């Protein structure tokens, strides 16, 4: 079994585990070289772990060149930073890594194609929002067994909680090494405070106040889009996670399916979001915004980078999680942006949750020829301080300056090594930017005492029995729901009727029946 019966005491002990790295590498003789990422760790029984020392017998005499797929644009200083990473990887595990980057404008199309075409690569960034479950069930990712993990990444195996491993399982099997640091993914709004004050608008603390802001910008600021959505084949309006998930205190499971349940409902009864009066009310809200030019008429076909547009003053507001928005605010301050910006939470007092571990992770390509070295690479990236700093922050003295053990100061060229998906290596070694906006930190800290944990927090839907229906439903959502939500359909009632009719034909009931059955079984097993 992958899940280990660790005790609470074990978890406490692991907090103080020291990560030690020995020197060494290829001996230059016929004797196989030995891996040097060999820390002292503690096993379930509190003794020295045999598996932690198994790297002594791992043959790394043959140099290996790994290839990893990231999402996001290739960093400007990729070559110089990865050259340093590769020098250290060569010393430690006799391997180097080459990154390929899928730009935000087209990653959603290219990502599944790379797996479907069975291209030659070893590792790939994976995440629940990037179709992790679906790709795992399609066979694109390698199953990660306990034997593989304990042998080739003992540090991560010891440091990761059982809950995190369990959350990453699909149909009882593991296909991802998840991030090892929790984070909030509640959606917030980043907006132009200078424009709000220019028109003497009230504080943006409700959907109504936000709509007022958007319509005022549309009426008075020519050449500035009031709102620009995130790029991607999203099957919901980008604001739905603000207006529905958080405002109504629902959990929407998978943003590729139209199902939700109420956080306060301990029985976990799922319902079709599109059949609720709350959704119809939201369509009226969106239609009003669309009619008042709150977003581009070409919004359904736009490939604009919403963060780049905001930084350049081309849009007056965007949505994202607090970490992303806070980082963008920090960057704009460092670049002496002429715009005054601020962050808004229009769901004050509502239940807040934290991301499950699959928010960011690393998967091994099912056909990788370098599985062992790939796992050793991930183990180092999450646990070796020097390599972790390089991958996460770039070159010391060029991109950042270390402030103690857990903070950093961004330097002038910081932006030359940001914007891509290195978040899969999130771990307790992460540093926080000392310039991160205090108002964002205060907001997130205020949630800490009221983070809402619910019975289905670790539930993972096995969609293997309804894969065809899910694909059909996804196509319907893109074709019929998204135009409705962006106000393209004039008659809301007729549009909703047609949407739900098409969903029924696509097999929605079968998916809901399967989903509810799995939820009921999951909750019954927790009693």
N, C-alpha and C positions, 0 to 999 in steps of 0.2 A: 504494500500500500504506500502511496506517495505521502499521504498525510501521516505525520509522526505524532505519537502521543507525548508531546513535550509537556512538562509541568510549568506552572507559573514561575517557579523558582528558576527553571532553566532560562526562561525569557529574561529574568532579571540578571542572571549571570552573564548572559550574552551581551548585555548593555556595556559591560566592562571588558569585553574581549579585546585584546590588542591585535592590531593587524601588523604582522611582521613580514618583511621581505628580505630574503637572502640574496647574496650576490652570486653570479655564476652565469652559465650559458653553455654554448657549444664548447666542448673541451678540445676540439681539434684532433681528437684521436678516434679510434674505431669504437670506443665506448659510447653508447647512446647518451646524448645530452639529457639533463634532467630539468624539469620545470622548477622555477625558483619562487613561484607564488605559493609558498608553503607555510601558512600561519599556524600558530598553535590555536586550536579551537576546542570547544567542549562539546561532547556529544550528549545524548539524552540522559545518560546515567551520570554525567558529570565527570567522566574520565577523559583522557586524551583520545580524540577521535582517530580511529585507525584510518578512516576514509580521508581525513584531512591530510594524512601523511602519504596517501597513495600516490601523490604526484611524484614522489621519489622514483617511482617505477614507470612513469609515463615517458615513452620514447618521443622526444622532440628533436631528434638529430636532423630530421629533414625539414628544411625551411618551408614554411607554408605562406601563401599569399591569400588572404581573405578578402572577400568583397562584401560590402554591406550597402543596403538600400536605405537611404534616409528620405524623409519628406521635408519639403522646404527648399529654398534656393541654396545653391552651393556658396559657402562663405567666400568672401573676397580673399581672405588669407588662409584658405584651405591648405594649400601646398606647404606653407611654412609650418603650420601647426601640426598637420598630420605627419610631416617629416620627423618632428620631435616625438610624436606618439609612436611612430614606427621604429625609431631608434631604441626606445625603451621596450617596446614589444619584442623586438628582435633579441634583446638581452634576456628578457624574462621567459618568453615562451617560443623563441625562434620563429616568430611570425610577423607579418606586416598586414596592414589593412588598407584597402582602397574604398573610398566612399563614392556612391552614385546618388545624385540628388534629384528628386522629383519636385519640380516647382509647384507652388501653391495654385497656380493658374490651371494646371492640368493633372495634378497628382491623382485626383479621384478617378480619372479615366485610366491613367497609366499603371497605377498600383495593382489592380486586379489582373491587368493584362500581362504583367511581368510574371505573375504566378501561374496564370493560365497557359502562358507560352513556355513555361518551365525554363526560363532563362538561367544562365550559369551565374549564380551568386550563392553566398553562404548564409548571410544574416540579413534580416529586414526589420525595420521599425514596425511594430504592430501596436494596435490599440482597439478598444471596444468601438470607438467612433470611426475607425478605419476598417471595420468589417472583420475583426479578429475571429469571432465565432464562426462566421460563414466561411472564411478562408481556411480555418482549421478543419472544418468538416468536409471541405472540398479536397483536402489532402495536400494543401500547399505548404503546410508547416510540419516539421518533424515532431513526433511525440517525445517529450522529455521525461524519461523514466527516473525513478529515484536513484538507480545505479549510476546513470549518467551524471546527475546533478551532484551526488555525493563524491563522485570520483573526480570530476573535472571542474566543479565550482563549489568547493567545500565552504568557502567563506560566505558566499551568498546563501547557500543551503542553511547554514547555521544562523545567519543574521535575519533571514526572512521569516515572518510570522506564518503560522499555519493558516490563518485567515487569508493572508495575501496569496499563498499558493492555492488555496481552495477556490478563491474568487477567479483565478485564472484557468480553472479546469473547464473543459468543454466535453460534455457527455462522460464525465468522470476521468478524463485524461488531460494532461498538461501539454500545451503547445507554446508556452510563452514563459520567459523569465520576466516577471513584472518589475516595475519600479519598486524601490524599497523606501519610499517616503510619501506619506499621505499629503493630500492637497485638497483645497476647496475648488470646486468647479462651478459654483453658483455664478450665474451670468449677471454681469453688471453693465452699466452704460457709461461709456466715455464720451464726453461732450465738450463743446467749446464754451467755457465759462465766460470768456470775454463777450461772446455773442449773447449769452443769456442776460448779462448785466447791461449790455448795450441797449437791449429792448425792454429792460426793467421787468423781466419775466420772473415769476415766482420760483422757488426752489423746486428742482425736479425730484419729487419724492412719491409720485403716483403715476399711473398710466395716463391720467388726464393731463397732468402737468407736462409729461413728456410729449404728448400729442400737441399741446399748445406750443411747446418749443419747436417741434418739427414744422408745424404749419407756419409759424412766424418766420422761421428761416427761409422756407420755400417762398414766402410772399415778398421777402425783403432782401435776400442775399442771392443775387443772380450769379450763377457760375459755381455755387456751392451746393452739393447734394445734401439734404438734411440728414439722410440715413443711407449707409452703404452696408449691405449684408456681407457675411463671410462667403468666400468663394468655395464652391463645391456642389456636388449633387445632393444637397440636403433635401429631405422629403418633408420638412416642415419649414415654415417661416423662421428666420433666425431669432425673432423675438418670442417665439412660442415658449422657449425655455424660461423666459422672463415672465411672460403673461399667463402661461398655463401651468407649467411645472412648478414654478415657485409661487406665483400669485395664488393659485388654487390649492397648493400643497398636495400635488399629485406626483407620483413617480411614473415616468413614461417608458420604463424598461429600455426599449431600444428605439432610437429616433428613426429607425427604418420601418417601424410598425406603428399602427394607429391605436395602440392599446395603452391603458394607464390603470392605476389603482390609487386609491386615496391613502396617503401615508398613515392616517389615523385608523384605517380599516385593518384590523388584525387578522381578518379572514382572507385578505388579499384577493378580493373579487375584482376581476378585470372588466373593463368596459371599452367600447369603441369611442375614442375621443370625438370623432366626427359626428356622433349621434347625440352629443350633449348640448344643452342650451348654452353652456359656457363657451363652447367653440363657436356657435352661431353668433353669440354676442361679440366674440373676438373678430369674426369676419366683418361685422358691421364697423368695428373700430378700425380694422385694416382698410376697408373700402373707403372710409372717410379720409384716411391718411393718403391713400393712393389718389383719390379725387382731388386732394389738395397738394399733390406733387411732393409728397414726403420722400419719395425715392424715384430713381430714374425710370422712365417709361420702358427702357430697355433692360430692366432689372433681371428678367428671366434668362437673358443671354449674356449678362455681364461677366467678365473674367477679371474685373478690377481687384487689386489687392486692397482690402478695406483698411488695413493698418497703414500701408504706404499712402493711401489717399488721405487718411486722417492726418498723418504727419505732414503731408504736403499742403494741408488746408483745403483740399478738394471736397471734403465731406465734413459735416458738423457733428456727426455722432456715429458710433459703432458699438457693437456688443461683443463681449468675450468674458473669460473668467478673470478673476482679480489679479492673478499672477501675470497673465499676458498684458492686461491693460496697465498694471502698475509698471511693468518693464518698459512699455511704450512711453508712458509718462516720464519715466526716468531718462530714457533716451532723448526725448524731446527737450528736457531740461539741460542735459549735457550738451546738446547741439544748439543751445540758446534759441529755441523756437520762438518765433514772434507771437505765438498763440498761447493764451492762458487756457488751460484745460482742467477738467475736474471729473470726478467719478460719481455716479449716482446709483443708489440702490432704491428701486421703487417698490421693494418688497420688505420693508422694515418690519420686524416682528414676526415674519413668516419663518417656518421651519427651515433650517439649513442642514445640508448633508455634506459628506465628504466623498471624494471619488473612490471607487473601488480600484483595486490594484491594476486592473487592465486599462486604466486611463492612459498609461504609457508602458511599453514593454519591448522586449526583443524576442523575435522568433528565428529559429533555424530553418532554412529552406529544406524542404523534404528531400531534395536530391543533392544536398551539399556533400562534397567529398572530404570536408574538413570539419566534421561535427565536433570532435574533441577539442581542437584548437579554438573553434568558435566559442565554445562554452568557457574555455579558459580565458579568452579575450573578454567576454562579458563579466566574468568573475573579477578580473582586474579592474575593469572600468567602474564597477560599483564599489570596489573595496580598496584599491590602491590609490592613496591620496595624490601622488604626483600625476599619475595618468588621469585620474578623475578630474583634477584641476585643469589639465590640458584640454580634455574633451569638452568640459563644461564651460570653461572661461577663456581658453586660448593661452597665449604666451604671457607669462609673468613679466611685468615691466613694459609690455607692448599693448596688450589688450586689457589687463587688469593689474591691480596691486593687491596682494593679500593683506587683509587686516585681521590679525590673529588667526585662529583656526577655522572660524566659521563665517567670516564676512570678507567682502572684497570691495575695492574701489575701482570703478570702471574708468579706464584711461581713454585718451583721444581716439584710438583706433579700435575701441571695444566693438563697435558696430560691424567691424570687418570679420568678426567671428561669432555672429548671432543669427537667429532667425530660422534655424533648422532643428530637426527633431533629435536633439541629444538628450531629451527628457527621459528616454527609456533607461538612462543610467542614473536617474535620481536615486539618492541614497542618503544615509545619515552624514555623509561627507560633504553634502552640498553646502555652498557658501551663500549668504544672503547679501545682496547689494546694499551697502551702507546708505546709498542715496535713494533707495526705494521709498516712494512717497509715504510719509507718515500717516496720512489720512487713509491710505489703503491698508496699511498694516493695522491701524487702529480698528478699522472696519472688520477686518478678518479676525482680529483678536477678540473682538466683541462677540463673535459667533462661537468661539471655542467652548464657552460654558453651556451653550445651548445647541450643540451639534445633535441632530436628531438621528438616532439609530432605530431601525425598524426591522421587523422579522424577516423581510425578504431582501435585506441588504446584501447577502451573499448568494442569493439565488441566481443561477445561470440557466437560461433556457436552451435546451437541446432541440434545435430546429430540424434535425435530420429527417424527421418523418413528414415535414411540411415544407421542404425546401422549394418545391415547384410553386406552391401556393404563395410563399413569401416573395419569391421573385415576381410573380404576377401582381401581388398587392403593391410591391414597391413601384412597379411601372405605373400602376393606377395612381398612386400618390403623386408621382412626379407629373403625370399628365393632367390630372383633374384637381388635386388638392392645392398644389403650389400656385397655379393661376388664380384660384379662389382666394388664397391667403394674401396675394399681392394685388388684389383688387382688379384683376384683368377681366373677370367674369362680372357682367353687369347685374344679373339677377342671382342674388345669393341663394334664395330658396331653391330655384331650379338647379343651380350649380351643386348645392349640397345633395339634392335628391339624386342627381346623376352620379356624383361621387360615390355615394353609398350603394347605389345600384351596381356600379362597376366593381366595387369592392366585394359585394356578395358574389358576383359572377367569378371573381378571381379566387374565391375560396377562403374568404375571411373567417367564416364560421368554423371551418376545420382548424385553422390556426388557433382561434380563440379556445376551442374545445381542448386542443392539445396543450396549450399554454396553461389553462386553468387546471387541468388534470395534474400537470407537473408541479404547479404551485401548491395545490392541495396536498400532494404527496410530500412535498418538501416541508410544509408546515406541520404535517402529521408526524414526521420524523423528528422534529425539533421538540415535541412535547415529552 
